[in-house]
């Protein structure tokens, strides 16, 4: 019989040891010393894994374990045990300490029991809760987020009743005349009812007393509440209104300016025509024989009149373009023929500076659908600018390339080129290029701006490639009049045709 009892005791003890070993923590038993420190009577072997400490070392000196915990948490532990002595109530404690070279959190529970010799022992267990504590801290931070937001955050339930509002929403609620526990204003109430549970969102602007708010009404799918996120945009709206008023004033000033320029330009044309006729007739001898010296003076006057007429034409063109009243009379234009005429017309200017102009076109001259006068103006402006701005004895190449549905034109020169900053603003109004050769060559700064607008009005585009010391390459494309339907046709070879003109 005693042997049978002994076997049962051994079996029970083995089962108890297995149970302790399988628990997710450290089972312990301790008592208090006279000095108030604790003495561990038992520690399960799992303390090696949990704390990285040997049970025997902790039993010999409990400070080996307790000093690993933060001072404040350790003080709380001893305070809890001291109170437990008087009440003999179970204790719960949470502390943070450094174990395995890392900061870890532990939760401890223990129950005191007074023995027959009046000694008190505590049986309990330590469990690691590091991951749980991390999740808990994240939840706490997220829970604080709406309250810390300086912008209004409001939550309403299915009945449209405000169930939460952060501190930043005080001014908004005051503007609504509402408090937590009351129903939203009607416009928001209807939107909340429409969006609730859908997971969708909508936005609106609303005025509350003297403030303007932009509000995002965001629903949560399958939830019976809706969140409102608001932002005070009063200053933004005030600035926007001021900007609108300023733009209206600027547009009116611009309109008046354009109207004034157009009127003055028209008024100047009449006397210029009279001056032109007088000088032309005088130079032709209609008014009698004149001296060579007077002829040269009249010739200079005629050139000045022509230059002034060009300036007036530029002002009139840009005024019409800005007023959107410039009309185009489109017709089919043979590019090669028009180009040869333009080059011929610029012969005198080019010859005066010893500049050679070469035209390179396709074997078959393409056609474009364009306003003949404006098309000629585009090419004249680009080639004329090249003649004006490159040094004497320079070279200009005008190339025409068939690009399938488009025709590309390139005016290239070997002049001083443009800086990166000049390239960026070359097509802006009233922009003057700083690299101008010779006195009296300055224009209005409108030529390229007008050219750009005319190209765009024809459904094309224009750009420039240049760098200082490398000349300029102005490209523009216009829609081809009769684009080829053969997608795999070889690109037409560029050749120097009879249209090539070289000035000596």
Phi, psi and omega in degrees: 000313178299322179298320179296318178295320180297319179297320179297320179295318179296318178297317179296320179294320178296317178297322179295318180296320178296321179297317179296318182295330183272352179290144182279051180180190181254120176274137184216166172214132179217167175223170181263139171276171181297326182280002178095351177281168182256154176232117180283124177269333181208142174217131179289156184297343182293353178292338176296316181285320186283314184256342186074025183234151177279138180303319182298321179296321180289322179295325179288322181214106183295338179296338176303324177270310190294328180288351176284340181276156178299148186303317182295318180292324179294320178296320178298322181297312182293325177295320179296318180294320180298319178291326181293332179300321183280325187260337185055035178260152178301150184241145174230138185212146176229132181215160181241135180212172181258115180222143182054038178060031180210154178276125184227152180253143179226146176244129181239140174229142178206155180234126180277152177213130179270125181277175183294333178273014178073008176275144179253132175236150180243126175253133182194194183209139171261136175229141177280133181230030184302310182295319177299318180295322178298314179297320180298318179294320178297319178296320179296318179295317179295324180293331179279341189303309181299322181292330180276347180290124179289342178274155181296133173231123185228141174238136179234150181270187184298335180272004180079014181272135178288117181251349177204142174209128180282177183297326180294347182268001184302314182292323179295314179297323178295321177295325177284340188072036183234161174227166175300132183102354179250164184278148178298161170300158189302316184297320178285326180301317180294320181292319178299316179297325181287326186266339190308128175080358185270339185082003180267173177217162178212163183231152174205159174250139181219147178257130177237105186057243183261012182243153176241131182239142168259123187239129172259119177262109187244120178268160177245130185302132178067005180266155181261022177226163180226139179259142177242124178244118186243158176217134178284114182245026183301312181296320180297317180293321178297316179295322179296317179295320178295322179293321178298316180296318180296320178295321178297319178295317180296319179297321179293318177298319180295320179296316180296321179297313180298320180295319179295314180299316181297317181295312181298318181298317178296319181294329181284336184294322182298306179296328179296321178296322179295314179298320181297315180296318181298311181295319180296315180296320180296317180293331180278356178084011180299325183265012181110171182290138179237159180284162178298321181298317178293322178301315180296322178294318178295325179295317177297320179295320180296319179296319178295321177297316179299319180295318179294323177296321177296319178297316179297320178298320178299315180297318179295319180297311183294327177295317179294319180297314180295327179276000180057041180233018176273120183261144178250134176253090187286143175206165180282125185241130173279111188301313187297321181294312181296320182297318179297321179294319181293315179299319179298321182291337181263010184301315184298314180298315182294318182296325182299331180252007179067032183265135177263134177243128179238132179251126178242120184230176178286161177300321176252119184294121178284165178238147176234157177260103187209167172285120187301314181295317182287326176297317177295323179297320179300308182294320180297318179299314184292313181290320179298319177299317180299316178298319185291322193258348179267157181294168178299151179065025178275185183227140178231133177240128176248117184245143176238129185228129177279116182246040178082261181273357182227161172242126181257134178245138179227129174245111185243138177228167179251035180283194185289347179079182183236151173282167180299322180293321180290325178299321183294329185242013187297332182263010177280157179291145174060026176269125179254134177281135186283340183268076182249131183264123174087156179284159173072012183262358184290135178253202182273344186078018181253344187304309182287329176296317178294317179302314180300314181295320180295319178299314180295323179294336177273005180081020180251192178212156184222145178205168182228143173239125183196160172206155182301130179084002184239014180073187181232147174230102177269124179243141167213150180237145174232149177301136179287144183294312181231083183296146180290144177264356180271098186295330185262014181292140180295147178296130180302138181285136177279129180225157173275109184264189178296344179285351179295127181236125178240119179273137180290000000 
